[in-house]
Amino acid sequence: MSDQYVYFIQADENGPIKIGFTADDPKRRLAQLQTGNPHCLRLLGAIGGDTARERQFHSELAAWRLQGEWFEPHATVLAAVNEALSGSVQPTNCGGLRCWFCEACQHNVSVLIRGPGDVNICNNCISNCAEIVSEQFLKIADSSLPIPPAQMGYGG
């Protein structure tokens, strides 16, 4: 019987994440997917698992499903991927620094910025933070706009 894996592949640096199953080498599966994909794909990692484990991930992360096996790179999805990988392929001590927010090892992210003390942040968490801040600024801007006269019940 061949090995079975649940793999995690991300499109571009901050793009959607595919959670899939293969009974082949996950790197070979990455190469197959890359052939028909215009985005740069990267293997985040793989764990031993069957189609039931793959379906479990899909079910747990259904709120962030984009289409098929592709999921938003939301903090919850990234945390689930990192948690799954930390229990299998990666040793507890990754041999480097970790993101304080999602616990990703510096070897598994594009950028890890060192902060004061042991606080470090990775490019994925920075991207998520930027999105949250942008949404908050839009809410603030929308709520501070004056109401047009037509909506106030007077005017021409």
CYANA upper distance limits for C-alpha pairs under 8 A (distance plus 0.5 A):
  2 SER  CA     23 ALA  CA      6.82
  2 SER  CA     24 ASP  CA      7.95
  3 ASP  CA     23 ALA  CA      6.26
  3 ASP  CA     24 ASP  CA      7.43
  3 ASP  CA     48 GLY  CA      8.00
  4 GLN  CA     21 PHE  CA      7.90
  4 GLN  CA     22 THR  CA      6.38
  4 GLN  CA     23 ALA  CA      4.81
  4 GLN  CA     24 ASP  CA      7.33
  4 GLN  CA     48 GLY  CA      6.35
  4 GLN  CA     49 GLY  CA      6.16
  4 GLN  CA     50 ASP  CA      6.40
  5 TYR  CA     21 PHE  CA      6.18
  5 TYR  CA     22 THR  CA      5.87
  5 TYR  CA     23 ALA  CA      6.71
  5 TYR  CA     24 ASP  CA      8.14
  5 TYR  CA     26 PRO  CA      7.64
  5 TYR  CA     46 ALA  CA      6.61
  5 TYR  CA     47 ILE  CA      5.97
  5 TYR  CA     48 GLY  CA      5.03
  5 TYR  CA     49 GLY  CA      5.35
  5 TYR  CA     50 ASP  CA      6.88
  6 VAL  CA     19 ILE  CA      7.39
  6 VAL  CA     20 GLY  CA      6.07
  6 VAL  CA     21 PHE  CA      5.01
  6 VAL  CA     22 THR  CA      7.04
  6 VAL  CA     46 ALA  CA      6.07
  6 VAL  CA     47 ILE  CA      5.94
  6 VAL  CA     48 GLY  CA      6.76
  6 VAL  CA     49 GLY  CA      5.90
  6 VAL  CA     50 ASP  CA      7.25
  6 VAL  CA     51 THR  CA      8.22
  6 VAL  CA     53 ARG  CA      7.79
  6 VAL  CA     54 GLU  CA      6.43
  7 TYR  CA     18 LYS  CA      8.30
  7 TYR  CA     19 ILE  CA      6.27
  7 TYR  CA     20 GLY  CA      5.90
  7 TYR  CA     21 PHE  CA      6.63
  7 TYR  CA     22 THR  CA      8.00
  7 TYR  CA     26 PRO  CA      6.97
  7 TYR  CA     43 LEU  CA      8.07
  7 TYR  CA     44 LEU  CA      8.23
  7 TYR  CA     45 GLY  CA      6.45
  7 TYR  CA     46 ALA  CA      4.61
  7 TYR  CA     47 ILE  CA      6.96
  8 PHE  CA     17 ILE  CA      7.03
  8 PHE  CA     18 LYS  CA      6.15
  8 PHE  CA     19 ILE  CA      5.38
  8 PHE  CA     20 GLY  CA      7.22
  8 PHE  CA     43 LEU  CA      6.62
  8 PHE  CA     44 LEU  CA      5.89
  8 PHE  CA     45 GLY  CA      6.08
  8 PHE  CA     46 ALA  CA      6.59
  8 PHE  CA     81 VAL  CA      7.68
  9 ILE  CA     17 ILE  CA      6.00
  9 ILE  CA     18 LYS  CA      5.57
  9 ILE  CA     19 ILE  CA      7.23
  9 ILE  CA     30 LEU  CA      7.84
  9 ILE  CA     41 LEU  CA      7.01
  9 ILE  CA     42 ARG  CA      6.05
  9 ILE  CA     43 LEU  CA      5.01
  9 ILE  CA     44 LEU  CA      6.00
  9 ILE  CA     45 GLY  CA      7.83
 10 GLN  CA     14 ASN  CA      7.99
 10 GLN  CA     15 GLY  CA      6.59
 10 GLN  CA     16 PRO  CA      6.24
 10 GLN  CA     17 ILE  CA      4.80
 10 GLN  CA     18 LYS  CA      6.73
 10 GLN  CA     41 LEU  CA      6.09
 10 GLN  CA     42 ARG  CA      5.92
 10 GLN  CA     43 LEU  CA      7.04
 10 GLN  CA     44 LEU  CA      7.21
 11 ALA  CA     15 GLY  CA      5.22
 11 ALA  CA     16 PRO  CA      6.11
 11 ALA  CA     17 ILE  CA      6.95
 11 ALA  CA     39 HIS  CA      6.31
 11 ALA  CA     40 CYS  CA      6.23
 11 ALA  CA     41 LEU  CA      4.99
 11 ALA  CA     42 ARG  CA      7.08
 12 ASP  CA     39 HIS  CA      6.44
 12 ASP  CA     40 CYS  CA      5.47
 12 ASP  CA     41 LEU  CA      6.30
 12 ASP  CA     42 ARG  CA      7.81
 13 GLU  CA    110 SER  CA      7.89
 14 ASN  CA     73 PRO  CA      7.20
 14 ASN  CA    124 ASN  CA      6.90
 14 ASN  CA    127 SER  CA      8.04
 15 GLY  CA     72 GLU  CA      7.88
 15 GLY  CA     73 PRO  CA      6.81
 16 PRO  CA     70 TRP  CA      6.56
 16 PRO  CA     71 PHE  CA      5.90
 16 PRO  CA     72 GLU  CA      5.43
 16 PRO  CA     73 PRO  CA      5.83
 17 ILE  CA     70 TRP  CA      5.88
 17 ILE  CA     71 PHE  CA      5.59
 17 ILE  CA     72 GLU  CA      6.93
 17 ILE  CA     73 PRO  CA      6.64
 18 LYS  CA     69 GLU  CA      5.83
 18 LYS  CA     70 TRP  CA      4.84
 18 LYS  CA     71 PHE  CA      6.74
 19 ILE  CA     54 GLU  CA      7.51
 19 ILE  CA     57 PHE  CA      8.09
 19 ILE  CA     58 HIS  CA      7.99
 19 ILE  CA     69 GLU  CA      6.10
 19 ILE  CA     70 TRP  CA      7.07
 19 ILE  CA     71 PHE  CA      8.19
 20 GLY  CA     54 GLU  CA      6.80
 20 GLY  CA     69 GLU  CA      6.94
 21 PHE  CA     49 GLY  CA      8.35
 21 PHE  CA     50 ASP  CA      7.37
 21 PHE  CA     51 THR  CA      6.66
 21 PHE  CA     54 GLU  CA      6.74
 22 THR  CA     26 PRO  CA      7.26
 22 THR  CA     29 ARG  CA      7.72
 24 ASP  CA     28 ARG  CA      7.57
 24 ASP  CA     29 ARG  CA      7.56
 25 ASP  CA     29 ARG  CA      6.99
 26 PRO  CA     30 LEU  CA      6.68
 26 PRO  CA     43 LEU  CA      8.33
 26 PRO  CA     46 ALA  CA      7.36
 27 LYS  CA     31 ALA  CA      6.86
 27 LYS  CA     43 LEU  CA      7.69
 28 ARG  CA     32 GLN  CA      6.84
 29 ARG  CA     33 LEU  CA      6.74
 30 LEU  CA     34 GLN  CA      6.54
 30 LEU  CA     41 LEU  CA      7.77
 30 LEU  CA     42 ARG  CA      7.83
 30 LEU  CA     43 LEU  CA      7.16
 31 ALA  CA     35 THR  CA      6.94
 32 GLN  CA     36 GLY  CA      7.98
 33 LEU  CA     37 ASN  CA      6.88
 34 GLN  CA     38 PRO  CA      7.97
 34 GLN  CA     39 HIS  CA      8.16
 34 GLN  CA     40 CYS  CA      7.69
 34 GLN  CA     41 LEU  CA      6.72
 37 ASN  CA     41 LEU  CA      8.47
 44 LEU  CA    108 ASN  CA      7.46
 45 GLY  CA     85 LEU  CA      7.06
 45 GLY  CA     89 VAL  CA      7.93
 46 ALA  CA     85 LEU  CA      7.35
 46 ALA  CA     89 VAL  CA      7.64
 47 ILE  CA     84 ALA  CA      7.73
 47 ILE  CA     85 LEU  CA      7.01
 47 ILE  CA     88 SER  CA      6.53
 47 ILE  CA     89 VAL  CA      7.09
 48 GLY  CA     88 SER  CA      8.32
 49 GLY  CA     53 ARG  CA      6.23
 49 GLY  CA     54 GLU  CA      7.80
 50 ASP  CA     54 GLU  CA      6.98
 51 THR  CA     55 ARG  CA      6.61
 52 ALA  CA     56 GLN  CA      6.68
 53 ARG  CA     57 PHE  CA      6.95
 54 GLU  CA     58 HIS  CA      6.87
 55 ARG  CA     59 SER  CA      6.53
 56 GLN  CA     60 GLU  CA      6.59
 57 PHE  CA     61 LEU  CA      6.53
 58 HIS  CA     62 ALA  CA      6.17
 58 HIS  CA     65 ARG  CA      8.28
 58 HIS  CA     69 GLU  CA      7.83
 61 LEU  CA     65 ARG  CA      7.26
 61 LEU  CA     71 PHE  CA      8.31
 61 LEU  CA     76 THR  CA      8.47
 61 LEU  CA     77 VAL  CA      7.10
 64 TRP  CA     71 PHE  CA      5.94
 64 TRP  CA     72 GLU  CA      5.84
 64 TRP  CA     74 HIS  CA      7.66
 64 TRP  CA     77 VAL  CA      7.96
 65 ARG  CA     69 GLU  CA      7.77
 65 ARG  CA     70 TRP  CA      6.53
 65 ARG  CA     71 PHE  CA      4.82
 65 ARG  CA     72 GLU  CA      6.83
 66 LEU  CA     70 TRP  CA      6.06
 66 LEU  CA     71 PHE  CA      5.61
 66 LEU  CA     72 GLU  CA      6.78
 67 GLN  CA     71 PHE  CA      7.67
 71 PHE  CA     77 VAL  CA      8.00
 72 GLU  CA     77 VAL  CA      7.73
 73 PRO  CA     77 VAL  CA      6.57
 73 PRO  CA     78 LEU  CA      6.69
 74 HIS  CA     78 LEU  CA      6.72
 74 HIS  CA    128 ASN  CA      7.56
 75 ALA  CA     79 ALA  CA      6.46
 75 ALA  CA    102 CYS  CA      8.12
 75 ALA  CA    125 CYS  CA      7.69
 75 ALA  CA    128 ASN  CA      7.30
 76 THR  CA     80 ALA  CA      6.69
 77 VAL  CA     81 VAL  CA      6.73
 78 LEU  CA     82 ASN  CA      6.56
 78 LEU  CA    102 CYS  CA      7.81
 79 ALA  CA     83 GLU  CA      6.42
 79 ALA  CA    102 CYS  CA      6.16
 79 ALA  CA    103 GLU  CA      8.43
 80 ALA  CA     84 ALA  CA      6.59
 81 VAL  CA     85 LEU  CA      6.64
 82 ASN  CA     86 SER  CA      6.40
 82 ASN  CA    102 CYS  CA      7.84
 82 ASN  CA    103 GLU  CA      7.70
 82 ASN  CA    104 ALA  CA      6.71
 83 GLU  CA     87 GLY  CA      7.01
 84 ALA  CA     88 SER  CA      7.41
 85 LEU  CA     89 VAL  CA      6.25
 85 LEU  CA     90 GLN  CA      6.61
 86 SER  CA     90 GLN  CA      5.65
 86 SER  CA     91 PRO  CA      7.10
 86 SER  CA     92 THR  CA      6.98
 87 GLY  CA     91 PRO  CA      8.13
 87 GLY  CA     92 THR  CA      8.30
 90 GLN  CA     94 CYS  CA      6.94
 94 CYS  CA     98 ARG  CA      8.46
 94 CYS  CA    105 CYS  CA      6.46
 94 CYS  CA    107 HIS  CA      8.30
 96 GLY  CA    105 CYS  CA      7.09
 96 GLY  CA    106 GLN  CA      6.57
 96 GLY  CA    107 HIS  CA      7.72
 97 LEU  CA    105 CYS  CA      6.53
 97 LEU  CA    106 GLN  CA      5.97
 97 LEU  CA    120 ASN  CA      8.20
 98 ARG  CA    103 GLU  CA      5.72
 98 ARG  CA    104 ALA  CA      5.85
 98 ARG  CA    105 CYS  CA      4.98
 98 ARG  CA    106 GLN  CA      6.12
 98 ARG  CA    112 LEU  CA      8.36
 98 ARG  CA    120 ASN  CA      7.17
 98 ARG  CA    121 ILE  CA      8.36
 99 CYS  CA    103 GLU  CA      5.12
 99 CYS  CA    104 ALA  CA      5.77
 99 CYS  CA    105 CYS  CA      7.12
 99 CYS  CA    106 GLN  CA      7.75
 99 CYS  CA    112 LEU  CA      7.40
 99 CYS  CA    119 VAL  CA      7.77
 99 CYS  CA    120 ASN  CA      5.43
 99 CYS  CA    121 ILE  CA      5.19
 99 CYS  CA    122 CYS  CA      6.00
100 TRP  CA    118 ASP  CA      7.98
100 TRP  CA    119 VAL  CA      5.88
100 TRP  CA    120 ASN  CA      5.78
100 TRP  CA    121 ILE  CA      6.50
101 PHE  CA    120 ASN  CA      8.43
101 PHE  CA    121 ILE  CA      7.18
101 PHE  CA    125 CYS  CA      7.58
102 CYS  CA    125 CYS  CA      7.76
104 ALA  CA    108 ASN  CA      7.05
104 ALA  CA    109 VAL  CA      7.54
104 ALA  CA    122 CYS  CA      8.02
105 CYS  CA    109 VAL  CA      7.41
106 GLN  CA    110 SER  CA      8.22
106 GLN  CA    111 VAL  CA      7.75
106 GLN  CA    112 LEU  CA      6.41
106 GLN  CA    122 CYS  CA      8.15
109 VAL  CA    122 CYS  CA      7.10
109 VAL  CA    123 ASN  CA      7.45
109 VAL  CA    124 ASN  CA      8.13
110 SER  CA    122 CYS  CA      8.09
110 SER  CA    123 ASN  CA      6.99
111 VAL  CA    122 CYS  CA      6.07
111 VAL  CA    123 ASN  CA      5.74
112 LEU  CA    120 ASN  CA      7.01
112 LEU  CA    121 ILE  CA      6.06
112 LEU  CA    122 CYS  CA      4.78
112 LEU  CA    123 ASN  CA      6.88
113 ILE  CA    120 ASN  CA      6.00
113 ILE  CA    121 ILE  CA      5.83
113 ILE  CA    122 CYS  CA      6.74
114 ARG  CA    118 ASP  CA      8.29
114 ARG  CA    119 VAL  CA      7.08
114 ARG  CA    120 ASN  CA      5.02
114 ARG  CA    121 ILE  CA      7.28
115 GLY  CA    119 VAL  CA      5.60
115 GLY  CA    120 ASN  CA      5.68
115 GLY  CA    121 ILE  CA      8.07
116 PRO  CA    120 ASN  CA      8.35
121 ILE  CA    125 CYS  CA      6.95
121 ILE  CA    126 ILE  CA      7.32
122 CYS  CA    126 ILE  CA      6.77
123 ASN  CA    127 SER  CA      6.59
124 ASN  CA    128 ASN  CA      6.80
125 CYS  CA    129 CYS  CA      6.55
126 ILE  CA    130 ALA  CA      6.59
127 SER  CA    131 GLU  CA      6.81
128 ASN  CA    132 ILE  CA      6.85
129 CYS  CA    133 VAL  CA      6.62
130 ALA  CA    134 SER  CA      6.56
131 GLU  CA    135 GLU  CA      6.72
132 ILE  CA    136 GLN  CA      6.77
133 VAL  CA    137 PHE  CA      6.67
134 SER  CA    138 LEU  CA      6.73
135 GLU  CA    139 LYS  CA      6.81
136 GLN  CA    140 ILE  CA      6.72
137 PHE  CA    141 ALA  CA      6.51
138 LEU  CA    142 ASP  CA      6.50
139 LYS  CA    143 SER  CA      6.66
140 ILE  CA    144 SER  CA      6.76
141 ALA  CA    145 LEU  CA      7.01
147 ILE  CA    151 GLN  CA      7.01
147 ILE  CA    152 MET  CA      7.33
148 PRO  CA    152 MET  CA      7.25
149 PRO  CA    153 GLY  CA      7.27
149 PRO  CA    154 TYR  CA      6.39
149 PRO  CA    155 GLY  CA      5.98
150 ALA  CA    154 TYR  CA      6.33
150 ALA  CA    155 GLY  CA      6.21
150 ALA  CA    156 GLY  CA      7.68
